[in-house]
Protein backbone atom coordinates (compact mmCIF):
# COMPACT_ATOMS: atom_id res chain seq x y z
CA UNK A 1 0.00 0.00 0.00
CA UNK A 2 1.36 3.41 -0.95
CA UNK A 3 1.98 6.38 1.31
CA UNK A 4 2.52 10.10 1.04
CA UNK A 5 4.62 12.50 3.08
CA UNK A 6 2.09 15.03 4.32
CA UNK A 7 1.88 18.26 6.25
CA UNK A 8 -0.78 20.86 7.00
CA UNK A 9 -0.08 24.51 6.32
CA UNK A 10 -1.35 27.96 5.46
CA UNK A 11 -0.37 29.58 2.19
CA UNK A 12 0.87 33.18 2.34
CA UNK A 13 -0.63 35.88 0.14
CA UNK A 14 0.85 36.78 -3.24
CA UNK A 15 1.93 40.15 -1.83
CA UNK A 16 3.70 38.40 1.07
CA UNK A 17 5.36 35.89 -1.26
CA UNK A 18 6.63 38.71 -3.47
CA UNK A 19 7.99 40.68 -0.51
CA UNK A 20 9.69 37.60 0.92
CA UNK A 21 11.14 36.67 -2.48
CA UNK A 22 12.71 40.12 -2.81
CA UNK A 23 14.27 39.71 0.62
CA UNK A 24 15.49 36.21 -0.27
CA UNK A 25 17.23 37.61 -3.36
CA UNK A 26 19.17 40.04 -1.17
CA UNK A 27 20.04 37.23 1.23
CA UNK A 28 21.17 35.04 -1.66
CA UNK A 29 23.57 37.73 -2.90
CA UNK A 30 25.05 38.11 0.57
CA UNK A 31 25.27 34.32 0.93
CA UNK A 32 27.21 33.96 -2.32
CA UNK A 33 29.67 36.63 -1.19
CA UNK A 34 30.13 34.77 2.10
CA UNK A 35 30.53 31.39 0.41
CA UNK A 36 27.31 29.99 1.90
CA UNK A 37 25.09 27.95 -0.40
CA UNK A 38 21.61 27.38 1.04
CA UNK A 39 18.80 25.75 -0.90
CA UNK A 40 16.23 28.47 -1.43
CA UNK A 41 12.54 27.69 -1.27
CA UNK A 42 10.57 28.70 -4.38
CA UNK A 43 8.27 31.68 -3.62
CA UNK A 44 5.26 29.69 -4.87
CA UNK A 45 5.90 27.25 -2.00
CA UNK A 46 6.02 29.79 0.83
CA UNK A 47 3.70 28.77 3.66
CA UNK A 48 3.36 28.48 7.43
CA UNK A 49 3.40 24.87 8.62
CA UNK A 50 0.76 24.02 11.21
CA UNK A 51 1.43 20.29 11.54
CA UNK A 52 3.87 17.82 9.98
CA UNK A 53 2.31 14.38 9.56
CA UNK A 54 5.12 12.50 7.82
CA UNK A 55 4.53 9.28 5.90
CA UNK A 56 0.78 8.66 5.74
CA UNK A 57 -1.03 5.77 4.05
CA UNK A 58 -2.95 6.69 0.93
CA UNK A 59 -6.14 5.21 2.36
CA UNK A 60 -5.91 7.51 5.40
CA UNK A 61 -5.93 10.76 3.41
CA UNK A 62 -9.72 10.96 3.41
CA UNK A 63 -9.88 10.61 7.20
CA UNK A 64 -7.21 13.29 7.57
CA UNK A 65 -9.20 15.63 5.34
CA UNK A 66 -12.36 15.01 7.39
CA UNK A 67 -10.47 15.65 10.64
CA UNK A 68 -9.18 18.95 9.26
CA UNK A 69 -12.72 19.94 8.30
CA UNK A 70 -13.71 19.35 11.91
CA UNK A 71 -10.78 21.46 13.12
CA UNK A 72 -11.92 24.32 10.87
CA UNK A 73 -15.51 24.29 12.12
CA UNK A 74 -16.32 27.56 13.85
CA UNK A 75 -13.05 29.26 12.85
CA UNK A 76 -13.34 32.83 11.63
CA UNK A 77 -11.07 34.22 8.86
CA UNK A 78 -8.15 36.25 10.21
CA UNK A 79 -5.00 38.06 9.08
CA UNK A 80 -1.33 37.92 9.98
CA UNK A 81 1.75 39.84 8.88
CA UNK A 82 5.12 38.25 8.11
CA UNK A 83 7.91 40.11 9.89
CA UNK A 84 11.61 39.83 10.72
CA UNK A 85 14.15 37.14 9.93
CA UNK A 86 15.69 34.41 12.03
CA UNK A 87 17.20 30.94 11.88
CA UNK A 88 16.85 27.48 13.40
CA UNK A 89 18.53 26.25 15.50
CA UNK A 90 20.35 29.58 15.97
CA UNK A 91 22.10 32.28 13.94
CA UNK A 92 25.42 30.65 14.88
CA UNK A 93 24.43 27.11 13.81
CA UNK A 94 21.66 27.52 11.26
CA UNK A 95 20.08 24.88 9.07
CA UNK A 96 16.93 26.89 8.31
CA UNK A 97 16.52 30.60 7.56
CA UNK A 98 13.00 31.88 8.12
CA UNK A 99 10.71 34.89 8.18
CA UNK A 100 8.61 35.15 11.30
CA UNK A 101 5.04 36.23 12.02
CA UNK A 102 4.30 39.48 13.82
CA UNK A 103 1.31 38.11 15.77
CA UNK A 104 1.16 34.33 15.65
CA UNK A 105 -1.37 33.82 18.46
CA UNK A 106 -4.29 33.08 16.14
CA UNK A 107 -2.14 30.78 14.03
CA UNK A 108 -1.08 29.07 17.24
CA UNK A 109 -4.70 28.47 18.24
CA UNK A 110 -5.40 27.07 14.77
CA UNK A 111 -2.37 24.79 15.07
CA UNK A 112 -3.71 23.48 18.40
CA UNK A 113 -7.05 22.64 16.77
CA UNK A 114 -5.28 20.79 13.96
CA UNK A 115 -3.01 18.99 16.44
CA UNK A 116 -5.98 17.82 18.51
CA UNK A 117 -7.98 16.67 15.47
CA UNK A 118 -5.11 14.62 14.09
CA UNK A 119 -4.13 13.20 17.48
CA UNK A 120 -7.58 11.60 17.50
CA UNK A 121 -6.51 9.70 14.36
CA UNK A 122 -3.36 8.43 16.04
CA UNK A 123 -0.80 10.98 14.79
CA UNK A 124 1.89 11.78 17.34
CA UNK A 125 1.59 15.15 19.04
CA UNK A 126 4.38 17.68 18.60
CA UNK A 127 6.46 18.14 21.75
CA UNK A 128 8.07 21.39 20.60
CA UNK A 129 6.19 24.68 21.05
CA UNK A 130 4.58 26.06 17.91
CA UNK A 131 6.63 28.77 16.19
CA UNK A 132 4.88 30.35 13.22
CA UNK A 133 7.34 31.03 10.40
CA UNK A 134 7.88 30.88 6.66
CA UNK A 135 10.95 28.87 5.61
CA UNK A 136 13.07 30.78 3.10
CA UNK A 137 16.12 28.50 2.83
CA UNK A 138 17.69 25.33 4.18
CA UNK A 139 21.35 24.47 4.68
CA UNK A 140 22.76 20.97 4.41
CA UNK A 141 25.11 21.55 7.33
CA UNK A 142 24.75 24.01 10.20
CA UNK A 143 26.45 27.29 9.34
CA UNK A 144 26.71 30.71 10.99
CA UNK A 145 24.35 33.14 9.24
CA UNK A 146 24.35 36.06 11.68
CA UNK A 147 26.26 38.34 9.30
CA UNK A 148 23.88 37.45 6.48
CA UNK A 149 20.62 37.84 8.36
CA UNK A 150 21.09 40.63 10.90
CA UNK A 151 21.34 43.56 8.43
CA UNK A 152 17.92 42.55 7.05
CA UNK A 153 16.45 41.04 10.21
CA UNK A 154 13.96 43.77 11.14
CA UNK A 155 12.08 43.92 7.86
CA UNK A 156 8.28 43.94 7.84
CA UNK A 157 6.52 42.14 5.02
CA UNK A 158 2.99 42.08 3.64
CA UNK A 159 -0.22 40.80 5.19
CA UNK A 160 -1.97 37.49 4.57
CA UNK A 161 -5.69 36.83 4.97
CA UNK A 162 -6.39 33.28 6.09
CA UNK A 163 -9.72 31.61 5.36
CA UNK A 164 -8.57 28.01 4.84
CA UNK A 165 -5.84 25.51 5.58
CA UNK A 166 -4.17 23.20 3.08
CA UNK A 167 -3.18 19.54 3.21
CA UNK A 168 0.09 19.24 1.29
CA UNK A 169 2.12 16.35 -0.04
CA UNK A 170 5.86 16.98 0.18
CA UNK A 171 7.97 15.41 -2.56
CA UNK A 172 11.75 15.53 -2.20
CA UNK A 173 13.70 16.25 -5.37
CA UNK A 174 17.39 17.07 -5.97
CA UNK A 175 16.42 20.71 -6.43
CA UNK A 176 14.55 20.74 -3.11
CA UNK A 177 11.11 20.03 -1.74
CA UNK A 178 8.09 20.26 -4.05
CA UNK A 179 4.68 20.68 -2.44
CA UNK A 180 1.47 19.39 -4.01
CA UNK A 181 -1.90 20.54 -2.72
CA UNK A 182 -4.08 17.55 -1.87
CA UNK A 183 -6.97 19.39 -0.25
CA UNK A 184 -7.95 22.92 0.64
CA UNK A 185 -10.16 22.99 3.73
CA UNK A 186 -12.06 26.24 4.13
CA UNK A 187 -13.08 27.63 7.49
CA UNK A 188 -16.70 27.06 8.44
CA UNK A 189 -17.64 29.94 10.76
CA UNK A 190 -20.30 29.11 13.29
CA UNK A 191 -23.77 30.05 12.06
CA UNK A 192 -25.96 31.60 14.78
CA UNK A 193 -29.32 29.88 15.24
CA UNK A 194 -32.23 31.66 13.60
CA UNK A 195 -33.96 34.13 15.87
CA UNK A 196 -37.20 32.85 17.31
CA UNK A 197 -40.19 35.03 16.43
CA UNK A 198 -41.40 37.10 19.34
CA UNK A 199 -44.58 35.81 20.94
CA UNK A 200 -47.62 37.91 20.15
CA UNK A 201 -48.90 39.99 23.02
CA UNK A 202 -52.17 38.35 24.04
CA UNK A 203 -53.49 41.62 25.40
CA UNK A 204 -56.50 41.50 27.66
CA UNK A 205 -58.73 39.29 25.53
CA UNK A 206 -59.01 35.52 25.11
CA UNK A 207 -58.90 33.89 21.69
CA UNK A 208 -62.68 34.12 21.45
CA UNK A 209 -62.72 37.82 22.27
CA UNK A 210 -63.95 37.58 25.85
CA UNK A 211 -61.97 39.55 28.43
CA UNK A 212 -59.55 37.56 30.62
CA UNK A 213 -60.47 37.27 34.28
N, C-alpha and C positions, 0 to 999 in steps of 0.2 A: 504494500500500500504506500502511495506517495505521501510526501509531506512538503510543507512550505515554511520558510523562515519568515515569521510575521512580527509586526509591531503595530501599535496604535498611535496615531499622531494627529496633529493639527497643522494644516498647510498655512503658510504665511501669505499675506496679500502680495499682489504683483508689485505694488509700490515698495513694500518691505523687501521683497526679493531683489528689486533693482538697487535699492539703497545698500543692502548687504553685499551685493555683487560688486558695486563700485568700491566699497571698503576692502573687499577681498582682493581686488586688483592691486590696490595700494599695498596691502600686506604681501602679496605675491612678489611685487617688485623688491620690497625690502628683504623678503626671504631669499630671493636669488642673490642679492648683494651680500647676504650673510652666509651663503652656502647652505641654506636649509631648503629641503625639497619636500614640502608636505603634499599630500593628495588633496586637491581642492574639490569640494562638493559642488556639483552643478547647481546654479541658481534655481532651476526648475524643481530641484529636489529639496529645497530648504523647507524645514518643518520643525515643530516642537514635538518631541517624543513624549507620549503620556505613559506608555507601557510597552516593554519589549516582551514578546511571547516566546520567541525562539522557534525551533522546529515544531510544527503543528501538523497533525494528520489532515489530509485533504477532506476527509469526511467529518472533521470537526469544525470546518470553517463556517458552516451554517449556524451551528450553536454559538460560535463566537460572535457572529453578526447579530444574532438575536439577543445575546447578553449585552452587547454594546447598545442596542436599541433600548433595552431596559435602563441602562446607565444614563441614557440621554433623556429619558422621560422626565418632564418637569424642569429641564434646564433652559434658562433664558439666554438668548444671544448676548455676547459681551465683546469687549475690545481689549486689546493689549498692545503695548508699544515695545518694540525691540530696542535695546539700549546697552551700550558699553560692551567691551570685549574682555574675555578672560580665557583661561585654559585649564584643562584637567590633565594630570592631577594637580599641577601647579605651574606657574610661569617658569620655574627653574627646571622642571622635569615634565614637559608637556607632551601628551600624545594626541590631544584634541584642542583645537582652537575654536572658540564659540563666541556668539553674540548672546547677551543675556536678555532678560525681560524686565521692564521697569516695574511692573506690578504683577507678580505671578500668582497672587493669592487665589484668583478665580480659576486659573489653570490648575493650581494645586488641588482645589476642591474637585474639579472635573477629573483629575488623575486619580483621586481617591475613589470616586464613583466607579471609574473603569477598573481599578484594582480590585475593588470589592466584587464587582460583577464577574470578573474573570476568575477570581479565587473560588467562586462557587462552582466553576467548571473544573477546578483542580489545578489551575496554573499557580505556580509558586508566587508568593507575595514578595515584593521588593523590599529588602532590608534597608537600603540606603534612602535618605530623605530625598524627596522630589526636588529637582533643580531645573526650572524651566529655562531652556536655552535652544539656540539654533546652531547646529554644528556647521562650521565653515570649512574646516580642514582637519585631516588626520595625519599623524606622523608615524612611521613604522617603528621608530625607536624614540624613547623620550629624549627631548632636546630642550635647552633653554630658549624661551621665546620672549623673555621680558623686553629686550631691546626692540623686538619687532612690534610687540603689541602695545606697550605703554604709550608711545606717542599718539596712538589712535584710540586709546582705551575708553575715553569718555564720550565717544560719539553717541548721538541719539538718532535712531532710525525711524522709519514710518510706522503707521498704525495698522493693525490687522483686526478685522471684524470676524468673529468666530460664531458660526451658526451650525456647525457640524463637526464630527470627527471622522477620521479616515482609517480604515484597516488596510495596511500596506503589506505587500510581499517584498522582501529584500533579497535581491539577487547579487551575488558577489562576482564581479568581473575584474580582469586585470587592470582596467582603467578606474576601478572603484565600485562602490555600491550603486545599484540601479534599483529604483523603487517603483513597483507596479501597484496601482490602486485596485484593490479587490472589492471594496465596498465603501460608500460614503453614507454615513449614518447621521441624518439631520436631527437637530434638537427637536423635542416635542414639548413645547411649553405647556404647563398645566392649564387646562381650560376651566374657568370657573363655572360652577353649576348654574343653570338658568335661574333667573330670579323668579320666585313664586309670586303669582299675582296676589295683590292685596285683597284681603277679604272685604266684601261689600259691607258697608255699615248698615246693620239691620234697622236702625232708627227705632222708632217707638211702636211700629206696627208689626203684627204677625204676618205670615205669608198670605193669609186670607183677608188682610186689611183691618182686622180687629186690633184695637190697642192692646199692648202687653200689660199684664197686671203688675 
